[in-house]
């Protein structure tokens, strides 16, 4: 069984910063790709960025140079640093982990709420 757990969701003022963290646990040998998606009100879930174990990171259109994704392969963790947030970026931020092998599949976390408001 595989679990994906995010942490760090909180109310942020416009212009503020927030760091989200994600950890994958359970019967995991390695995580092929790990990253973040966002769902804002009235929109479908969209890619922020996702990193492979090796290779180039895939960025979504919403990456505007203010977000940074990092990953620690051995620990099966990832983080999303978000700076200069605006109210339109209020939403739910989901961590996604893609596994191969016996536990092959895409696993999602519950998604912390990130309200951006004064």
Secondary structure, DSSP 8 states (H G I E B T S, - for coil): -EEEEEE----B-TT--EEEEEEEEES-S--SEEEEEEEETTS--EEEEEEESSS--EE-TT--SSEEEEEETTTTEEEEEE-S--GGG-EEEEEEEEE-GGG-EEEE---EEE-B--
